[in-house]
Each structure stands twice: as C-alpha cells, then as structure tokens.
Amino acid sequence: MRSDTIKKGDIRAPHRSLLRACGVSESDFGKPFIAVVSSHVDVIPGHVHLNEVAQFVKKSVIDAGGVPFVFNSIGVCDGIAMGHEGMKYSLASREIIADSIEVMLNAHRFDGMICIPNCDKVTPGMLMAAVRCNIPTIFVSGGPMEAGQNENGEPLDLISVFSKTAAKLNGKLSAAELLDVERRACPTCGSCSGMFTANSMNCLCEAIGIALPGNGTLLATSQHRQSLFKRAAKRIVQMVYELELDKSGKSKIKILPRDIITAEAIDNAMILDLAMGGSTNTVLHLLAVANEAGLSYTMSKFNELSERTPTICKVSPSCDYHIEDVHNAGGVHTILGEIRRGNPKLLNEKATTISGKTLGQMINNWDIRSKKVSSEALKMYAVTRGNKRTNKAFCIKQSNKNLSEAKLSFDPFDCIRTCDKAYSQTGGLAVLYGNLAPKGAVVKTAGVLPGMLRHSGPAVVFDSEPEAYNGITSGKVKAGDVVVVRFEGPKGGPGMQEMLGPTTAIKGVKLDDSVALITDGRFSGGTAGASIGHVSPEAAAGGTIGLVQNGDVIEIDIPARKLNIKLTEEELMLRKIPQHSPKINTGYLAKYRAMATSADTGGILKIKEQTE
C-alpha cells in the first residue's frame, strides 16, 4: 500500500510513534489509510452540517476495515461573498483547495480518499486534486437544500431573495415583503436548492462516474443519505485493496481518477449538463479538470455536443422545479436514461465508474424508468422534503418505502421529459464566437427567453460588477440595451466575479425580456436571462471587450452561436483599451492575477517560464 511508506520497517519507527499519538493502534498499521476530506465551515449553509457527515463517514470507513483521517478544506459561500470584494476570492479558492489537498495526500501518503464537498468551488477543486494525485477516490457531497416556500406553498430559493432585493431597491416591493422572502427562502442546510453551480457539479460527478447515484440530488436532511456514505466508505476500502499487486506483479483492478475522468467521461458530464440546463460555471470547471488530467479539451466541443443533446430538464432559475423535484423524478441516472432512449449513441456507456460497473450498467440499475431498475433506487428516489427548518444532517426519517407511496405535487414526466417532448432539441448551454469573443463566450440557453435569443442594441459599459449593479438599479439601463461588464475576468477582477447581482437586478427592474448582459466575468448557476459570460480573451488580457464604448451596437445571435460588435476590424484597431490599474496588488489575489488565464482555458493558473 502507498501508506507503507510511512508505516513499514524499522526506519519508520518515528513515524509510527507519531501516528500512535493520533490514535492509530497496532492492528491499524496493516490497513488502508483513508483521507476523509471534509469541506466543513460554519459560514456556508451547504457545509455547516459536514462535521457530522465527516464523523459518520469516518465511522463507516472503520466499519469497512480502513483507517480514516479527517482534514478540512477551505470554502467560500458565493451567495455571502456576492456583491463585494469577497467574490474575488471565490474562483481563486478553487486553486487553494486543489493545492492544499495535494499537499495533504502526498505529505502523508494516504492510500485512498473520500471527498465531501458541496458548494461552489469545492467540488471542482477536489476533482482537480483527485486527478492530480491519482489515488483511489470517491465523492460524496453533503446534499442539496430543501426549497423554501411562501405562505401559498409556492417555491422560493436564494434567487428569489436576490430578485426581490432588486425590486425593493427599485421601489417595487415593500420592506415587509422582502423580509418575508428572506426568512423563507433557505430553510435547511445543504447546497442551494436550484440547479446552480453546486448542484450542477455534484450531479455531474455522477455522470463522470466518480460519485455514486444520488450524490447530486438526495436531500441533505434525509436520513437515507447515510446509506450513500456507508456504500462510499465500503467501496473506497475495496478500491485500495483491488489496487494491490498480485503475485505476478500486476494490479488486480485499477480504477483511479485518471481511469475515470477521461475525455469520454467529460463528454458524458457535459451531455448531462446540456440536458438539464446546468450552470455555465461547469464549462469553466470541466475545462480546468480536463487540464489537470492532461486531456486536450476545448470549448468548441461543447457546441458539438449541444447540437446533439436535447434539453429535457429545466430547474430553477430556468423554471419553478427544484433539485428535490429532479430527485423524485428519478435523478441524474433517469435523465441519462432518457437521453439514451432518445439518442442511443450519444453517451459513452462503456465509461468506467467507481462502482466497478460501466456507466451503461449503472443507468440500467438506477434509471427508475428502466426495466432493470433496482429496488434500492426506487426506495432512494422516494425521499421527499421534511418541511422542517434545520441545519442538521440526515435528521429527517424516510417515510416512503418506495416511489409508489410518494405523493408528488408535479408530473415527473414534465420535470424529466422524454426526448421527443424536450424543451429544445439542442442543449441548454452554448458557446458563442465572433469579433467580441474570438476565443468564445458561454450562455445558458435554457434560461434565455425566446424573444432574447437574437438581440441587437447599444452598449452600456461598466468596468466593474458593483458599477453595473448600481447602474441597473438606478435606471441607467433602458429597454433594448446591452450591458457590458468588463475587467472582471480571472486576471482583471482578479478572480472572475459572478454577476448574479446585475442579472437579478435586470430581472428585478423588469428588463429581463429586453436587456442582455455580456461580461468577461462569470455567472452564478442561479443566473437566467440573456446573460453571456466568460468572454475570451478578457479585457485585462487585451480582449476586444475592453474596446467597447457606450453606444456601440452589440449583435447577439444565440442560435447561430454569434457574438459581435458592429465595428470593422480597421475601426477596432484604431481603438485602445482604457488604462486599467490592477485592483489588488498584495496578498493571494496578486499572486493569482500574475498567473491567471482567460476563461477559455478554464481560468487555470499557468507559471510563466523565466527567460535569461
């Protein structure tokens, strides 16, 4: 085992002595050492319960025959960091998470790893570390939050609060009405209840094959989630032993992150994202993970897949369905099952998963509309909301024995549609190109109103996210305009802020059917509307978006995948990007800015080679 480096032989007596001080017993030295990587922090609702989860996983690893060691990653709550300087640290935290896990795994020679992420940049950061270190790894998220409800039982979520806040600032909502929504929107622990970045990434882990079924949709409050953690603990110990060499010197079974996270697996993840209209941030993170895995994967591949992938599921902010509804409709594997039935050759069904089965075999067993569906799947997908305000993990007991007992308030065949009844025969995300985005820009087409798929209008330019938010709420933006927010890319921000504030402000002032927004920054998974982000190259890297002036006509054609400024190449060459001094010159963000690349590469960090 890898951990033999620190626990075998006379020369390792000092190491064993230190391990004994940590509670390792004599019999433990022959067992696999498993890193239980929790992302618990008390200031993120998706993570506030993860200490309890980590301790449960720790006990489950012991029961499975392993020796667990818990350590934590940092985490940034994008919602709490939104709209101020704190958001600059969100994307940048992804690299710290990946680096710190690499440090812990390699310094202490762990044999395997269970990752317990949930929100925002933690899941992609852990994925980057997993492929970088390439030891047996399983992901088990903390689970999604229940949706809130207003007094009439209608669903609410964090986006409801953002949009109502903009309405209040615009004089269209009372203080009492805003306070009522604020109190109701986020009722439990867990990742925010829509198909935002956290839930998108946790669902994509199932499609990639590095997480077990239910990882992305089974509610954080459900006691049934304990069975998921137990299965993960048992499986990680098995995977370590399977990796051990037999007498011939060959490994018995090899299922490492780089065996799982292949170009085919990234395709599968992107197909799921396109089918369910997930967050545009997933493009950024999948590119970064692919880079860590040594794969050649570009944004253009997303358009190729989008042309062949129907949008069969829409979730908040694109409609009123929430992640709990997707779960009761059958979850990730039922979405994949419907894609397979409608387009049999699209998915890479032979892709390896941590279960030891192929993705196709997992769909057979966990797609509730499959003839081969397992009884465990029918039981797990029957888990419904608890309707109890709580920040405790798995505190709600399951009352339904199977799906036939679950009383659903919606049609599951509308929540997850068949391909012939899809919202659209193309995917929910698209990459646009043109003189304004030579290396691409990303839009969530699933969230764009039909009348905004093609739009042309004058630019209203802002050089920061706060300027844009204030400009929108104060009336500087009119119907027909195109809001341009620049110098907010990975290098320019630095840190590539999310534009949830400006996009929800547009909705809050009732301009979402007539105003588009483009930026070299990025969007929350909670963003909807004609919101085009990741414009590359970014302004701080000399991109065309830095040349835009107020009144310039911006032409958007999403069906044709075009994004242009109505100027000739000669006219553009006569312009110069405005002087823009770095916003931060000290600390971590200064280091980040020096190495950050534009969004078309995933916003990864690259070390510049010094030349003599």
N, C-alpha and C positions, 0 to 999 in steps of 0.2 A: 504494500500500500504506500501511497505517497507520503502519508504521515509517519512511515517508518524512519524517515529522515530525522525526525525529532524524538523518536521513542525507542529505537532499537540499538543495541550494542553498548559496550562499556563507555564509549566516548560520549554517549548521550545521557549519562547518569545525571549531570547537572540539569539537563532539560526535563528529565522525568521528575527530578526533585521539585522543580518549579510547577510542573503540571500537577503533582500531588497536592501542592499548596492550593491549587484551584479546585480540588475535589476529585481528581482522577484517581480511581482505585487500581489495584494490581491487575484485576481482571480486565480493565478497560484498555490496557495497552495493546491487546490483540484485536481490538475492534476498530471499525472505521471512525475517523474523526470528521464530524459533520458541522460545517458552519451554518448556523441559523441566522440569516442576515435580515434583521427586522428594520423597518423604517419608522419605528415609533417616535413621534414627537407630540407633545401635548397641545400644540397650537394648530394642528391640521385635523379637521373632522374625519378625514379618511384614514388617519393614522393614530388617533387618540386611543383607540382600543387595541393597538397592536402589541403592547406589552403582554396583555392577556393571551393574545394569539401566539406570540413567540413562546411563552411558557407552556402553552398547550402543545405546540409543535415540538418543543424540547422534550417534554414527557413522551410524546409519541415516537420520537427518534430513539429514546432509551428503550421503550417497549419493543421497537423494531430491531434492537440489537446494535445500535450505534452509540457514539459518544458525542452529544451535541454541545456546541459552544455558541452562545448568543453574542452578537455585536450589532450595533445600530449604524445606519447611515444618517446623513442629514436629510432634510426635506424642506421644500418651500411650498406654501399654500398659494397657488396662483390667485385665488379669489381674494385672500387677505393682502397679498402683495400688489394687487391690481391698482393702477391709477396713481402710483407714486414711485419713488426711486427704488423701492423694494423689488419691483417687477424686473429690473435689470439683472437681478441675481437668479431668476428662475431658470432660464435655459442654461446659464453658466453653471448652475448647480449640478447639472447632468454630468459634466466632466469631473467634478469633485467626487460625486458618488461613484462613478466608474473607477477613478484613480484610487479612492480610499479602499474600495473592496479588493482591487488588485493587490494593494499593499497588505491587507489582512490575510488574504488567501495565500499569497506567496511567502510572506514572512513566517506563517505558522503552519504551512504545508498541509492544509486541510485536504481530505480525500473527496469530499463532496459538499454541495451547497444547496440549501433551501432558501430561496429568496421570498421575502414577504413584503412586497411593495404595495402601493395602492394608487397614489395620486401623481399627476403631473410629470415631473422629470425623473422620478424614482424608477419607474418601470424601465424606460429606455436606458437609464444609467446602469441599472443592474444587468440588462441584456448586453450592453457593451462590455461590462466586466466579465460576464459569463463567457462570451466568445473569445475575449482576450486571454483569459486564464485557462479556459477549456478543460474544466474538470466536471464530473457528473453534476448536473444542476436541474432543479425543478422550481418552477414559480408557483406560488400560492398567494394570491392577493388577499387583502383584508376584506374585500367585498364592497358592493355599492350601497349607497344610502337609499332609504325609502324616499319616495317623492312626498313633498308636502301637500297639503290640501287646504283650500279656502273654506269658508263657512258653508258653501254649497257643495262641497265634496269634489270640486274641480282641482286638477293637479297644479302644484306650484313647484318651482325649483329655484336655484340661485339666479338663473337668468331672469326669472320673474322679478326678483328684487332689483337687479341692475336696470331693467327696463322701466320699472315703476319709479326708481330713483330719478331717472332722466325725466320722466313725466312730471314728477314733483318739482324738479328744478325749473321745468318749463311752465309751471303754474297749472298743470292739467291734472293734478292729484293732490289730495289733502294730506296733511301730516299724519292724521289718524289712519288713513287708508294705507299709507306707506308702512307705518309701524305694524299694522296687522299682517301685511305680507311678509315683512322682515321676521316676525315671530313664528310664522307658519312654514316658511319655505324649506328649511333644512332641519327636519325633525329628529334625525338619528345620526349616529356615527356612520362612516362609510364614504366612499368616493361619490361626488355629486351625482344626482340621480338621472341626468340625461346622458346622451351619447357624446359626452365631452371627451377631452383628451385622456383622462384617467381610465374611464370605462372603455374607450376605444382601444387603448393599448392593452388592457387586461383581457379584452375579448380577442385581440389579435394574437396574444400569446397562445390561445387555444388553437387558432388556425395555423400558427407557426409550428406547433407541436411541442412546445416546451412547458405547457401547463395542462392540467387535467380538465375534463369537461366541468363546466360550472364555475370555473375560475373567474370569469368576467361578469357573470350575471346573478349568481346566488347571493342573496342579500347578506350584508354584514351582520345583521341582527339575528339571522337564523341559526338555530342550534344545529341544523343539518350541515352547516359548514364544517363542523368538527369532523365529519366523515371524510371530507375532502382533505383536511390536514392530516388525518390518520393515513389515508391512502398515499399521500405525498411522502410522509415520513418512512413508511414501509418501502416504497418504491426507491427512494434515494439510497437506502442501505443496500437494497438488491443491486442497484446500478453500480455501486462501488465494488461489490463482490464480483459482479459479472465482468468487470474490467480487469480483474486479477488474472495473471498469467496462468495457463495450464502447464503441464509438464513439457509440452513441445515448445513452450516459449511464446505461444500465441494467446491473445486475449480471447476469452470466451464470447463475450458480446460487447461491442463498442458503441455506446450511444452517448456521445459527448456533444456539447453545444454546437461545435462546428460540423458535426454529422447531422444535426437537426436544422440549424439555421443556414440553409443553403439558398441559392438563387431561387430554386423551386419553392422553398418554404416562404421566402419573401413574397413571391408571386401569390401564393395562397393567402397570405396575410393581406396583401393589397386587394385581392379579389373580394375578401370578406369586407374590407373597409369600403370598397366601392359599392358593394351590395347593400350595405347598411348606412351609407352616407356618414361615415365617421369623421373624426376631426382632421383638419388639414395638417395639424401638427404631426400626425402619423407619418406623413410623407417625409418630414424633416427627420424624424427619429428612425424610420426604416432605412433611410439613406445612411445615417450615422452608424447603425448596427451593421449594415452591409459592409461599410468601410472597415469596421473593426474585424469583420470576418474575412477580410481580404477579397471581397466579391466586387466585380465590376457591375455596378447597378446605377442607372441614371434616371432622372425624372421622366425622360421620354417613354420609359417602359410603362409608366402609369397610364398614359394616354392609350397605348396599345391594348392594355388590359381593360380600360374603361370602355372601349369600343365594343367589347365582347361580354361585358358584365352588366346585367340589368340591376337597377335599384329596386330591391324587393322589400326593404325595411327602412322606415324612417322613424327617428326617435327625436325627442326634444334636443335642440331647439327647432328642428325642422317640422315637428308636429307635436301633438299632445301625448304621444306614447312615451313611456319612460323605461329605464332598464329593467325594472321589475316586471313590466309587461312583456318585454322581449324574453325574459326568463320563463314566464308562464306560457308563452307561445312556443317554447322549445329551445331557446338559447342559440348559441353560436352554431352548434352542430346541425340544428334544424335549418338555419339559414344556409349553411353549406350543403345540406341535403337537397334543398330546393334548387340551389344553383346546379348541383349535379344532375337532378332530374330534368332541368330545363336546358342545360348545356353540358352534356356528359363528358366532353373532352377538355373542359376549361380548367378544372382543378388538377393539381398534381397529386393524385390519390396514393401514389406509392411513396410519398414523402414519409420519412421516419418521424416518430413521436416518442416522447419519453416513456410512454406506456409500454413500449416494445412492439406495438402494433403500428400499422401504416395509418395515414390519415383516413383513407377509404374505409378501413376496418373500424376505426373509431366513429365515423359517420354512421356506419351500419348500426352500431350499438347505442349511439347517443342522439340520433335524429329521431324525435318522437313520432315522426310520420313514416318511419322506416318499418318494414315488416319484421326486421331483426332487432328492433329496439329492446333494450334490457329493462327489466323491472326496476333496477336502481335508477335508471334515467327517468322513468315515469314517476317515481317517488320524489326524486330531487327537483324536477321541474314543477311539482305541485306546491312547492314552498311559496307562500304568499306573505304579504306585508303584515306587520304586527300591530300597526296603529298605536304605537307607544313611544313617547319621546324618551330616548335613551342614548347614552354614549358607551354602552357596554356591548362587548362582542357576544355573539351566539346566545342571547338571552331569551329569544322567542322560540318556544317549542313548536314543532311541526304538528299541525292538527289534521292535515290531509294525508291519507295513506297513499293516494295516487291522484293523477290528474282528473279522473272522473269525479272526484269529490270536491275539487277546487271550483268555487263559484266565481267565474270571471265576469267582469263588467264590460268586456270587449270581445270582439271576434278575433281569435288568434290567427285566423287566415287573412285578416286585414293587417294585423301587426307584422306578421311574416308572410308575405304574399307568395304565390306561385309565380314562376317567371312569365307566364302568359298574361298575368294580371299585374305586372310590375308597374311601379310609378313611372319608370322610364326604362327603355331597353339599353341604355348606356349607364355607366357607373355614376356614383354620387360625388366624385371628385374629378377635376380636370386640371391639366397643365396648359397654360396659355403662353404663346410666344409672339414676338413682334419687336418693333424698334424700341418699345418701352421696357421690354423684358427679353433681351436676346438669349438669356440662359434659362428663361422660364419664370412663371408665376403660378400660384396654386389657388384654386377656388373650390369651395364646397357647392357643387351644382345642385345637390339635393336640397339646399337651403335657400336657393335663389327663386324669387317669384318669376313666373313665366314671362311677365312683361319686362323684366330686367335682364333677361338672357342676352339681349342685344341693347346696348345703351351708348349714346354719344352725348357728351356735354362738356361744359367749361370746367377747367380745373380750379379748385380752391386749395391752395397749398399751405401745409403746416410742416414745420421742421421738428415737431415732437408730438408724442401722444397726448400730453396734457394740453398743449395748444389746440389740438384738434378737438378734444372733448369740450373745452371751453368755447371754442368757436361754434361748434354744433349747437350746444345748449343755449348759447347767447344769440342765435339767429343769424350767424354769418353765412350759413349754408342754406341754399334755396333749392326748391324742387328742380330737378334736371341736372344738378351739379355732379361733379366727380371729386370727392375729397381725396387729396393726395397727402399721405403722411410718410415722410422720409427721414433719413438719418436715424432710423430705429432698427436697422439690421443688426446682425451679430457684432460687427465691428463698430458701426455707427452709434448704436444705443448707449454704451455697448450692452450686449445681452439680448437683443431682439425681443423687445416688449410685446406682450399681447395687446390687441386693440379691442378688447371686449368693451371697454368704456365707450369709445367712439361709436362702435357698431350698435350697442344697445341704446346709445343716445340718439342715433338716427332713427331707430325704431320707436324710442320714447317720444320723439317730437313728430312722429307720424310721417316720416320721409322715406321709409324703407321701400316704398313702391316707386320711388322716383330718384333716389340718390344712390350712387355707387361709391365704394371706397377702395383705393389701392394703396399698398404700402410695401416697403422693404422689411417691415416688421412681420409679425405673425398674429394669428388669431387664436382665441380660446376655442376649445371644442364647442363651447356654448354659443359661438357666433353663428348667425344666419344672415341671409341677405346677399346682395351683390358685393361681397367682400373678397377682394383679391389680394393675397399676401405673398410673401417670400419672393418679391420681385428681385430678380438677379440679373446682373450684378447690383448690389446695393449702392446707395448714393455715396457712402463713405469709401467704397472701392472704385468709384468713378463711373457708376452706372447711370444710364440715361434718366432714371427717375430724379436724379439730382439736378437735371437741366430744366425740369418743368417749371413754367411760370404761371401765375394766376391768369386765367382766361384761355390758356391753351386748350384746344379741343382734344379730349381723350376718347378714343373709339374702342369699345369693348364688344367682342363677338364671341360669346362663350361656346355656342355650338360649333363655330369654325375654329375655336381654340386660338383666337387672336387678341392681342392687346397692343394698341399702337397710339402714339401721339401724332396728331395731324400736322407734322412738320417734315420737310425733306431732310435728307442726310446732310446737305450743304447747310441748311438752316441750323441744324443741331450742332454741326462742327463749329459754327460761329459763336456758340454759347459756352460759358464756363460755369462749372459747378460752383455755387456760392461758397465763400470761406466758411468753414465749419470747424471750430476748435473742438478737440476731444472733450467730452462732457466730464470724464473722470480720468484723473492722471495718477492716482495712487491705489494701492491695495490690489486685491484679487482681480477686480474688473479691468484694471490697467494691464495686468498680465494677460487676461483673457482677450482684450482688444488687440493686443500685439500679435496674437496667433489665430484669431477667429477668421473663418472663411464664410463666404456668402451661402445663402440657404440652398442653392442648387447642389451643394456637396453635403448637405445635412447640417451645416453650421458647425462642422467639426473644427478642432484646433490642429494647426499644422506648424511644426517647428521650422523656421526658416534657416536653411543652411548658411553658415557664415563663409564668406569668401575672403581669402587673403589679398 
